[in-house]
Amino acid sequence: MYNSKSLDCEILLKWCKILEYDFFRLYSQNLLLYAPVSADHKKNKENSQMPYFRKNIYTKEVIYFILEMLEKGEKTKNQIIKEYNIPKTTLYKWIEKNRK
């Protein structure tokens, strides 16, 4: 399984239960960071009766990952803002909160 190119979801779910770790979170967070908002989605949310959930909901893991890249000098603040579509004010709030 370790050397295989892909892994079935059922097998991955079993590993999650055995190791008590959510491997699916890695993929869902990747989707949150990199998936663009489609124009159709923007139009449909205005006319929809379904609740709208914000795309930019960041977990602690994602915040720490981004701040770690910044601290190590792997990326600059501007690179993070552009590449991950994070608002400038949000990034600066994260930096300020985690300095303490």
C-alpha atoms as one frame of an Amber mdcrd trajectory, in Angstrom:
protein
   0.000   0.000   0.000   2.812   2.414   0.817   4.352   2.171  -2.647   1.078
   2.152  -4.585   0.154   5.103  -6.769  -3.397   5.333  -5.420  -5.391   4.006
  -2.505  -9.066   3.117  -2.330 -11.154   5.333  -0.026 -12.334   2.361   2.027
  -8.763   1.327   2.754  -7.810   4.893   3.599 -10.794   5.120   5.946  -9.635
   1.956   7.719  -6.165   3.456   8.154  -7.738   6.617   9.539  -9.582   4.588
  12.146  -6.589   2.434  13.042  -4.151   5.358  13.356  -6.775   7.770  14.700
  -5.729  10.370  12.126  -7.878  12.089   9.501  -6.029  11.664   6.199  -9.052
  13.026   4.334  -8.506  16.416   5.962  -5.315  16.827   3.941  -7.275  16.569
   0.713 -10.234  18.662   1.807  -7.937  21.456   3.011  -6.116  21.339  -0.302
  -9.453  21.804  -2.075 -10.345  24.731   0.164  -7.066  26.457  -0.595  -6.757
  25.846  -4.304 -10.286  25.413  -5.706 -11.420  28.530  -7.536 -14.939  29.796
  -6.983 -16.872  29.326 -10.200 -19.021  32.084 -11.680 -22.029  29.740 -11.661
 -21.598  29.148  -7.946 -21.625  32.884  -7.262 -24.849  33.309  -9.241 -26.538
  30.281  -7.707 -25.824  31.242  -4.106 -27.855  34.435  -4.524 -30.914  32.566
  -5.811 -30.551  29.461  -3.684 -32.489  28.739  -0.527 -29.717  26.467   0.684
 -27.359  27.893   3.308 -24.137  29.298   1.923 -20.903  28.310   3.634 -17.848
  30.473   3.214 -15.018  28.975   1.231 -12.289  30.498   3.367 -12.569  28.502
   6.536  -9.047  27.756   7.696  -8.186  25.068  10.214  -5.391  25.454  12.739
  -3.269  23.032  10.731  -3.502  25.187   7.607  -2.773  28.365   9.561   0.284
  26.803  11.235   1.479  25.410   7.891   1.308  28.841   6.266   2.941  30.595
   9.226   5.688  27.973   9.279   6.480  28.666   5.609   6.663  32.353   6.457
   8.936  31.822   9.484  11.311  29.535   7.576  11.526  32.058   4.755  10.158
  29.617   2.181   7.603  32.199   1.022   7.078  35.903   1.522   3.854  37.460
   2.777   2.977  38.631  -0.730   3.580  35.167  -2.193   1.292  33.582   0.405
  -1.421  36.181  -0.202  -1.306  35.647  -3.977  -0.830  31.869  -4.101  -3.345
  30.898  -1.413  -5.856  33.737  -1.945  -5.662  34.727   1.695  -6.726  38.298
   2.459  -3.877  40.498   3.630  -5.678  41.419   6.854  -6.301  37.756   7.660
  -2.626  36.865   7.273  -1.528  39.766   9.465  -4.075  38.768  12.139  -2.671
  35.225  12.139   0.860  36.576  12.507  -0.153  38.869  15.360  -2.079  36.148
  17.237   0.746  33.639  16.962   3.507  35.984  18.112   2.283  35.806  21.704
